[in-house]
Amino acid sequence: MTDWFSIVVHLCLFITTISILLLLYRAVVGPSNPDRVVALDTIGVNLIAITGLMAIILDTVQLNDIILLIGILTFIATVSVAKFLEKGVIIDQDRD
């Protein structure tokens, strides 16, 4: 990895980490529940970015499975919380 590329990757890692810290504040203090859900979803996206940057730094493809796992779990969590906020339940017991 060249020097300038290494600097850019580490800078992106630092900025993404700062972003996660600010999003954690938004998830805890958020004025409403939808704001908290958006913050948690964005934290998931930033975790994917950090994992991708770590894969670049470590020069490995072994972290690609973890990236996919984080993406799937983030999607399922976002859909579940959105459904809970809309209907009040996640799994419908009544099938009409």
Secondary structure, 3 states (H helix, E strand, C coil): CCHHHHHHHHHHHHHHHHHHHHHHHHHHHCCCHHHHHHHHHHHHHHHHHHHHHHHHHHCCCCCHHHHHHHHHHHHHHHHHHHHHHHHCCCCCCCCC
